[in-house]
């Protein structure tokens, strides 16, 4: 490992303690490394603007940061156990190439300041991706709701056959859900879009850092003004980002549950694209819906990430090393959550409905609610209508299309209002 910036003369570093303190930083920082380089460039520009670096020194640092980023992308540079973390690796590379000029890069910063801005930029990137995926899912669902709006489908409550529903209603539900999820991702992105760079360890530094410049240079919507609040927001912002992700992945979990049931032999309503299933390792007659099962499981990782950060935040104000563990939490939450969501649009585009099995499941009891409402509309008190409609002797195989066309309440089968949903999506 390279020399530690904070190491004191005459104090031996215990390797076991150092390993415990470093944890998985080197591995995790691979995820944030390019954002750390981006922030280091902005910091260097700010130092040049207040006279700490010359124009030539800034140009040299910029050139070496470009080279480091390219080497990292190509694999020529590997962030590994030679370094304590990504920040020390950046500084070590600059010192190796630029000597004293490289040593100036850490002026006015703390390692906490570095990880805070790198992870904040990373969160912005991931929330933008989340918003895009949710919009894409909503668009697919809206298109299929329009194309299949009048196709009957059994509707269930309590996992029991209840009423006649439709593919249009099923798709519209997921469309509106993911429109909401996209809106929440956008709102959260706007909220966390605050620049913490220049807050150092939470108390600022005795330099007139040009934080307005770094805010613009890094594309933040605003500066996080109070240096002390930058520390209070760490973890709080990460939890909010995970909560936005959780909204979408929670809906994904319920959608995956529908597909798990609908693809079973007992229902047989849906055929998945072949690439979304795998063969059994012991039962040659089977194709298993492994992908949707793992989609269903992904919410557990998202919820675990949020819970881990929440437990870290039982702290007084100021910086604490406990917060180091928040990196792993957001990495695993977004890694699993976005990984599952990225597979969803194509799954929804390509799943096929099995019309014969769906039609066979539409049995007489599913028209009982229609009968009760019709009797009430004709003037019978609803309690009396309910009793009469509950009598199986009154049931008859109805017309699913007529049932749907009679469902005229807003948002129901005859009035899906897909245009209103499209207007929200924009």
Buried (B, 14 or more C-beta within 10 A) or exposed (E): BBEEEEEEEEEEEEEEEEEEEBBEBBBBBBBBBBBBBBBBBBBBBBBBBBEBBEEEBBEBBBEBBEBBBEEBEEEEBEBEEEBBBBBBBBBBBBBEBBEEBBEBBBBBBBBBBBBBBBBBBBBBBBBEBBBEBBBBBBBBBBBBBBEBBBBBBBBBEEEEBBBBBBBBBBBBBBBBBBBBBBBBBBBBBEBBBBBBBBBBBBEBBEBEBBBEBBBEBBEBEEBBEEBBBBBBBBBEBBBBBBEBBBBBBBBBBEBBBBBBBBBEEEBBBBBBEEEBBEEEEEEEEEBBBEBBEBBBEBBEBBBBBBBBBBEBBEEEEEBBEEBBBBBBBBBBBBBBBBEBBEBBBBBBEBBEBBEEBBEEBBEEBBBBBBBBBBBBEEEBEEEEBBEBBEEEEBBEEBEBBEBBEBBEEEBBBBEBEBEEBBEBBE
